[in-house]
Amino acid sequence: MSDKHIGSDFDDFLEEEGILADTQAVAVKRVIAFQVEQMMSEQNLSKTEMSRRMSTSRAALDRLLDPANRAVTLQTLDRAAHALGKRLHISLA
């Protein structure tokens, strides 16, 4: 029994299946949503107060906090960071 995936890593498998980029994008969005939600909790910020600080709608904040929604702009991320007293840092690896 020969298994072509023995010895390879999971990224190789996802790449072969053609879903690596999508999978990574979902993972990144989940981490961002989790971090924002955690910081809001630590600072006792309600969604209403957070959206006010971001000068945006509650719907935009809900999209940011929805781990499955990848349609978030850099502007929204930057506003969220500033609302939490943080800086947005993006890098290519």
Contacts in CASP RR format, 6 or more apart in sequence:
PFRMAT RR
TARGET T0000
AUTHOR 0000-0000-0000
METHOD contacts of the structure
MODEL  1
MSDKHIGSDFDDFLEEEGILADTQAVAVKRVIAFQVEQMMSEQNLSKTEM
SRRMSTSRAALDRLLDPANRAVTLQTLDRAAHALGKRLHISLA
5 12 0 8 1.000
5 13 0 8 1.000
11 20 0 8 1.000
14 20 0 8 1.000
14 23 0 8 1.000
25 70 0 8 1.000
26 67 0 8 1.000
26 68 0 8 1.000
26 70 0 8 1.000
29 67 0 8 1.000
29 68 0 8 1.000
29 69 0 8 1.000
29 70 0 8 1.000
29 72 0 8 1.000
30 67 0 8 1.000
32 64 0 8 1.000
32 72 0 8 1.000
32 77 0 8 1.000
33 64 0 8 1.000
33 65 0 8 1.000
33 66 0 8 1.000
33 67 0 8 1.000
34 67 0 8 1.000
36 64 0 8 1.000
36 65 0 8 1.000
36 80 0 8 1.000
36 84 0 8 1.000
37 65 0 8 1.000
39 84 0 8 1.000
39 86 0 8 1.000
40 47 0 8 1.000
40 50 0 8 1.000
40 84 0 8 1.000
43 84 0 8 1.000
45 53 0 8 1.000
45 83 0 8 1.000
45 84 0 8 1.000
47 58 0 8 1.000
47 61 0 8 1.000
47 62 0 8 1.000
47 65 0 8 1.000
48 58 0 8 1.000
50 61 0 8 1.000
50 80 0 8 1.000
50 83 0 8 1.000
51 57 0 8 1.000
51 58 0 8 1.000
51 60 0 8 1.000
51 61 0 8 1.000
53 82 0 8 1.000
53 83 0 8 1.000
54 60 0 8 1.000
54 61 0 8 1.000
54 76 0 8 1.000
54 79 0 8 1.000
54 80 0 8 1.000
54 82 0 8 1.000
54 83 0 8 1.000
55 79 0 8 1.000
56 76 0 8 1.000
56 79 0 8 1.000
60 76 0 8 1.000
61 80 0 8 1.000
63 69 0 8 1.000
63 71 0 8 1.000
63 72 0 8 1.000
63 76 0 8 1.000
64 72 0 8 1.000
64 76 0 8 1.000
64 77 0 8 1.000
64 80 0 8 1.000
74 88 0 8 1.000
74 90 0 8 1.000
77 88 0 8 1.000
78 88 0 8 1.000
80 88 0 8 1.000
81 87 0 8 1.000
81 88 0 8 1.000
END
